[in-house]
């Protein structure tokens, strides 16, 4: 009995020390990521969040919102440079991503993030910008189009999430396993170390069939996604996505702002037929284009995405 008790105590001490060690490792990873990819924009307090954003160029305004596990450098990597000589381009970190934080009592879902971006547009005094959303950011664009249509000129959705996920993409299944009651604690102890081990495979899946750019970790901001706070936020985004998307799908016929959709035909994350053509068929007047490429076309095909954005603005 005594030996058993000592063994249990020893095991508990070892587990606690291992947890502390992993937590310290995660904190070091987060600090290093922020050194590699520092905040480069401004901050604005809005209802429910403190948002970090980059504002460049001049002319008619475009607001860009990134997808799951990303941040504004997914756009500033290449697409912003394609547009900033013609437009005022504002790229923003979603709450919990990059350097933006949610300030409410709960983690905001897609519809709530739509309201946050709507307040962001109003606080900046923007005159009906074109809304560009990639992946999960596309779902947020649809939420803005449904609930705040007077604030945007049109929607230009790149590889958007528009329909309920029938299954979680393989690259994001690790996020789906994070327990809802302790996301940040789990991410601090296990999420960041595990993400470091699986980062190469995860990025290859997200970019497939195209290669991951060698400088994506820094220039594309990928390093920030390994921080515990980013992992916890992405897990929350994923967990709540279907509920909000299901609530929006039945309302797509109400969307009154011009809507265009662009997909890479080889997208391995979101099916173009399910999330693109199916949605374009029910949104009034919506048009869909497809190009060669995968899910990360804002990075891998910036020229084609820029043409798509220009066309969306012209049509509006």
N, C-alpha and C positions, 0 to 999 in steps of 0.2 A: 504493500500500500504506500509506504513511504517513497519507494523508488518510483512508483507510478506517479505519485504527486510531484516529485522532483522533475520527472520527465515532462509532465504537462507544463510545469512552470518554465522549464528550460525551453520547451517548444514555443511557449507564448512569448518569452523574451526574445528568442531568435526571430520569430515572425514580426514582432514589433520593431526590432532592429532592422530587419530587411525592409519593412515598410518605410521606416524613416530614411534608410539609405536610398530607396527608390524615389521617395518624395524629394529628397535633396538633389538627386540626379535630374528629376523633372524640372526643378527650379533652375538648375544650371542650364539645361537645354533651352528653357524659356528666355533666360537672360542672354544667352548666346544668339538666339534667333532675333531678339530685339536689337542686338548690336549689328547683326548682319542686315536686318531690314528695319531701319528706324522709321518712326512716323515722319511723313514728309509733307503733310497737309495741314489743314486747320481743324478746329473743333467747334461744334455747335450743339448747344443743349436744346433738345426738343422734348415733346411729351413722350416719356417712356424711355429715353435713351440720350446718351452723349455720343454724337456721331463724329467720326474722323472722315474728312473728305479732301479731295484735291480738285482745284478749280483752275483750269487753264484755257487759253485761247479767248477768242471774242467772236461775236456774231450770234445767230439763233442758238438757243440753249438745248443741250442734251444732258440728261441725267442717266447715269449708268449704275446698275445694281448687280453685283456678282452672285455666284451660286454657292452651293453647299461646300463648306470647308475652305472657301476661297477668301479673297479680300481684293481691295481696289487695284492691286498690281496685276491682277488677271487681265485688266483692261489697259493699264498704263504700260504694260510690257511692250505693246506694239500698236494696239488699235487707237489709242488716244492720239498718238503722233500722226496717224493717218487723217485725223479729223480736226485737229486743233487750229489749223490755219483757216478753216471755214466756219467753225462753230465754237461757241463757248462750251467746253466739255467738263462736266462735273461728275467725278467718280467717287462713290461713297462706300465705306465699310459698313456692312450690316451689323446690327447689334450682336456683340459677342465675337465678331470676326475682326481681323486686323486690329485696329486700335479703337474701335467703337465698343461701347458697353451699354447693356440694358440697365435702366435705373428703376424699373418697376418692381413689384413684388414677385412677379412670375416671369418666366422666359416667354417673350412674345413669339407667337406663331406667325404663319404666313399672312393672315388677315391683319393681325396686329402690327406686323412689320410694314404692311401696306399703309396703315394709318400713320406710322412713324415717318415713313418716307413722304407721305402727303404733308405732314407738319413741317418736315425739312424743306420741302418746296415752298411752302408758305412763309416760313421764317426767313428764307433767303430772298423772298420777294420775286421769285421766278415767274415769268410770263409764259405759262403753258408750255413747258419744255417737252421735247420728245423723250419718252421713257424707253431706255434700252435695258433689257433684263436678260441675263444669261442663266440657264439652268433653273435653280430655285429662285433666282432673281426674276425669271420670267413669270413664275407663279405670283410673285409679289407685284409685278406689273399688272397682271390680270386683276389682282385684288384692288389695285389703285384704279384701274379702268372701270371696275364694277361699283366701287364705293366712293370714289373721288374723281369722276370723269372730267369735271370742270377744271381740274388742275393740270391736265396733260393734253398735249396736242395730238399725240398718237402713241401707239405701242409698237416697238420693234423688238421682237422676242427671238433670242438666239439660243437654239437647243433648249427650249423651255420645258420645265415640268408643268404639265397642264391637266394631266389625268392621274387618278389614284395609281400608286405603284402596286402592281400585282405581286412583285417580289423585289426585295432590296437588291440593287446592283451589287455584284460580288465585291467590288472595290470598297463598298461602304458597310459590309456586313459586320465588321468589327464594331462600328459605331452603334449598330442596332442591338448589340449584346450588352451595352453599358447599362447598368441598372438605373432606372429613372429616379429613385429616391436618393441617390448619392453620386450623381454624375461627376461633379467636380472632384470629390474625394477619390473616386475610382480613377479618373483621368490623371490626377496628381500622382497616385501610387503606381498604377499599371498602364493607364492609357498612353502616356507619353513614351515610356520605355518600349511598349509593344509597337507603337507607331513608328519608332525609329527602326525596329527590326523589319517591319513590313513596308516601309516607305517606298522602296524601289518598285515592288510588285504593285502597290496601290497606285502609284503615279502611272506606271505602264498601263494599268487597266483604265484609268481615267482618260489618258491620251490616246489609247488604241483606236485605230491601227497606226497612228503616227507616233514618231519618237518623242520622248520627253526632252525638251530643250536642256542643254547642259547647264544653262544659267537660270533655270526656273526657280531654284531654291532661293536665289537672291533677287534677281531682276523681276521674276514672277511672284515673289513673296511667299514661295512655298514653305520656307522655314517657319513662318508664323503659325502654320497649321498644326505643328507638333506641340505647341504649348498646351498645358492642361486646360486653360480657359477656353481655347479655341476648340479643343476636342469635346469638351462638355457642351459647348454651344451647338456644335455640329450634330452631336447626338440628340440634343433637344429638338433641333430643327427637323431632323429625320423622323424622330418619334411622333411629332405632331403634324407632319406634312399631309398625310392622307386625310385626316379629319377635316382640315381646312380646305384641301382641294375638293373633297367630296361635297363640301358645303357650297363651293363655287361652281362646280360643273353644271348644275342645273340652271345656273343663271347666265351662262355664257351668251345666250341669245339676247340678253339685255345690254351687252356691251355696245356702246354707241360711238366710241372713238375708233378711228382707222387703225387696223391691226394687221401687222405683217409678221410672218414667222420664217425663220431660216434654220435649216438643219443640215448637218453633215450626214451624208447617206450611210456612212459606216459607223454612226454613233453607237458605241457599245454600252453607254450608260442609260440613255433614254431612247426608246424606240421612236423613230421619226413618224411611223404610221400611226402609232397610238397617241403620241403627244403632239404631233404636228398636223397631219392630214385630218385626223378625227376631230381635232379642235377647230381647225380652219373651216371645216364643213358646217359648224354651228354658230361661229361668231359672225355676225352680219358683215358681209363685205370683206372678210379676212382673205388674205392671200398668203400662199406658202411657196417658198423657194427651197431647193436643195442643192448642195454642192458636194464635191468630193471632200471627205474628211470625217473626223471623229467628233468627240464631244467638246474638245477644247479649241474650237475654230477661232475664237477671238485671239488666241495666241498663235495657232498654227496657220491660219488663213486670214490675217488681218486685212489684206487688200479686199478680199471678197466680202468680209463683214463690213468694211467701210462703204463699199458700193451699196450693200443692202441698207445700211443706215441712211445714206444719202437718198436712196430711192424712197424709203419710208418717210423721210422729211418732205420730199418733193410731192409725194402722194397726199400728204396731210395738208 
